């Protein structure tokens, strides 16, 4: 049967519509794919920018302590128009050390770090030392080694607070694991109030092997455990010692506990049966300081 003129025109119109819809859908899909690519590129750029600011020190006290130390500083960013208080001292010390100073809008500093207080320093990656460097440092001061071992501290705020306490107490060095533990970053530096510029910090591949090495050097390993029979203030904490502080949730690992020479506890009298790791560190560190001062 021969197709009518009207049916023929209708069929042509339908074919043209289908072709147009197919073309538009293809164009739309291509545009969506391009948008996704653009979004992925934007995310990668942002990630790279964030990574480029990974090794920073933020905050007035932290940057000022960094400037007072002999640590390297690549560049210091300060907020535009901010020249008051300690910022003026930071500017003066930076110029004295010939460190590049850059004034930037607050929005840029906000992107680089939280709570920057108008100043951010870009620094090389944190320079960890070796365990031997800690022992050499104690020897150079003609003092018995006073070391802190952190067995899996994961919270950067705890790590920063512990470093700050250790520095004020004259601890010769801190040993942390390379894996499954917080590392020194910009938050740790800020919480430590710049103490990371002065404290020697070593990273150990294996804490238990490090403990065995320290024992060979005549150092007593004092572990902290809530089930121990000896209160910390009844234990001699003078001489060559390394105090071990366990992780926030689980305490010391079983093997570290087994390798400790002595276990001590902080007595608890309330319904809460544990302390923040940084608080526990402070209590025992300063008991050791008290005993050492009394022995002089």
N, C-alpha and C positions, 0 to 999 in steps of 0.2 A: 504494500500500500504506500502510495506516494505521500511524503511528509508535506503538510500544508505550510504556506509561507509563514503564518503566525507561529506555528509550532517550531519551525526552523529558527526563527528570530529569538524565540524564548529559550531554545536550547543553547544558542550562541551566547546569549546574555548570561545564562547560568554557568557556562564554561568559563566565561570571562570573570564572573564574580569569584568562582572557585580559584582561578589563577591569581586574582588580586588578593584574596584572603590568604592563599598559600605564601605569596610574596611578602605580605605584611607580617604574617606569623614568623616567617624566616628572619625578617628584619628585626622583629621584636626579640626573638630568641638570641640573635646576634648581639643586640643592644644589652640584653640582660647579662649575657656572658661577658661582654666588655665591662659592664658595671661591676660584676663580681671580680674581674681581674683588677680593676682599678681599686676596689675596696681591699683586695688582698695586698696590692702594692702599698696602699696607704697604711695598712696594718703593719707591713714589714718595715716601712720607713719609720713609723712611730716606734716599733720595737727596736730598730737599730739606734734611733735617737736616744731611747731610754737606756739602751746598753752602753752608749757612749758616755752617759753620765753615771754609770754604775759605781765607779770609784770616786766618791766625793765625800767631803766633810761639810756639814751644814750646821749653822748656828754660831752665834758670836763667840761664846766661850770655847767651843771646840776648835774653831778656826784660829782664835788667838793663841791657844795652847799649841796648836800645830805650828804657828809662826815662831813661837818661842823655842821650839825644838829644832833639831837638825834635819827633819824630814823634808823630802822633796815636795814641791808644790808646782804644778803645771801652770795654773791660772786661778785667779780669784774673781768671781762675779759679785758685784754689789748692786743693791737696788738704786735706781736713779733717784737722785735728790737726797739719799740717806747718808748724812755725814755727821750724825750726832753720837755722843756717848762712846762706847767701845768701838764703833765702826771707824771713828777717826783714828784710833790707835791701830786698828787693822790696816787702814790705808797707809799710815806712816811706816809701820813695820814692813809692809809689802814693798813700798818704794825703796826702803832701806836695803831690802834683800833683792831688789830689782826683779820682783815677780810681776808678771803682766796683770794689770787691773782692768776690768771691763765693767762699765756701768750698763745695766740692762733693766728693762721694765720688770715690775713685780711678777707679771704673768709668766715670764721665762723662768724666774726662780721657783715659782709655784710648780712648774712643769718638772724642774730638776729635783726638787726635794720638798718634803713637808716641814713645816715649822722651821723655816730657814732663817728667820729673824733678820732678813735683809742681806745675808751673805752666804755664799757657797764657794768652797774651794775644790778645784778638780785636781786630784792627786794620782800618782802611779798606784798600781795594785798594792795592797798591804804587804809589807815585807816581813813575812814570818821568819823566825830564826830557827836554829837547830837546838835540840835539848842540851847539847854540849855547850852552846853559847850561854845558856842559863847558868850552868855549873861554873863556867869560866868567869861569868860576871860576879857570882857570889865569892869566888876565890879572889878576884881582883879587889873586892871590898874587905877581904880578910874576915868574912862572915860565914857561919854555917849555912848551907843552902836552905832556903825557905821557899818551897815550891807549891803551886796549886795545880791539881789535875782535875779537869772537868770531864766526867764520864757521860757524855751524851746530852749536854745542855742544848736544847733546841730553840729556846726563845731568845731572840736577839736582845730584847730589853733586859732579860736576866743576865746574859753574857756581858752587856755593857755595864750594868750595875756591879757585877762581880769584879770586872777589870778595874773599875773606879776604886772599889774598896781595897783591892789588892795593891794598887799603886800607893794609896795613902798609908797602907800598913807596911810598906817596904818589902813586899813579896818580890823575890828575885826573878820569878818568871811563872808563866801559866802554860800548861800543856793541854791541848784540845785534840779530839780525833779529827781525821780528815773527812770521815764519812759519818752520815746520820747525826750531825751536830751543827749548830750555828757557827758560821764563819764571821770574820770581822768585815762588816760592811758600813755604810754611811750611818745607819741607825745605831749600830753598836758604838761607833765613834762618838756620836752625839750624846747618847745616854751615858757614856763613860766620862763625859765632860772633857774630852780631849786626852784622857789618861792613856789611850792606845798609843799616843806619841812617845810615851816613856816606858811602858811595860813590855818586856820581852815575851813574845807569844810564839810557841812552837806548835806545829801540827804533826801528830803522830799517825803513822799508818796503822799501828797496832798498839793500843794502850797497854795491854798486858805485857808485850815485849818491852815496852818503854819502862814499865814498872820493874821488870826483872833487871833491866840495865841500871836503873837508879839504885836498886838494892845492891848491885855489884859495886856501886860507888859509895856504899856505906850510908845510904839514905833510908830512913824508916818511913814506911808507907802507912799513913793514918787514914783509915776509911771511916766514913760516916754512915751509920745505919740505925734506924729506929728500934731495932731488936737487940742492939748491942747491950752488954752488961755494964760497961764503964761509961760514966758521965764524962763529957768532954773536959770539964774543969778538974776532974780527978786524974787526968792523964798528963804525963810529962810531955809537953809540946816544944821543948827546947831542943837544941842540937840540930842535926841535919834531918829535915823532915819534908815529906810531900803529903799534903792533905788532899784527899779525894772527895769531891762533891758529886753525887749522883744526879741523874736526870730528874726533871720536874715531876714526872708521873710515876716512874718505876725505881728511882734510886739507883744505886750501883748495880751493874750487871753481876751475875753470880760468880763469874770467873774473876772479875776485878775484886769482888768481896773476898774470894778465896785467896787471892794473891796479896791482900793487905796484911801487914804485920799485926796491926791492932785495929779494932773497931770501937768507935765511940758514938755516943748518942747525945742528943739535946733532949732533956726531959720535957715531957708535955703534960700539962695539968688540965687543959680544957677539953672540950668536946671535939675540936678540930685537932687531928693527930699528925699534921704535917705543916711545915713551913715553906715559904717561897725559897727557891734555891739560893737566890742572892742574899736573903736574910740569914739563912743557915750558914752560908759562907762567911758573912760578916761576923757572926757570933763566934765561930771557931777561930777565924783568922785573928781576931782581936784578943781572944784568950791566949793564943800563942804569942802575940805581941806583949801582953801583960807579963807572961811568964819569962820571956826573954829579957824584958826590962828589969824584972826583979832579980834576975840571975847576974846582972852586971855588977 
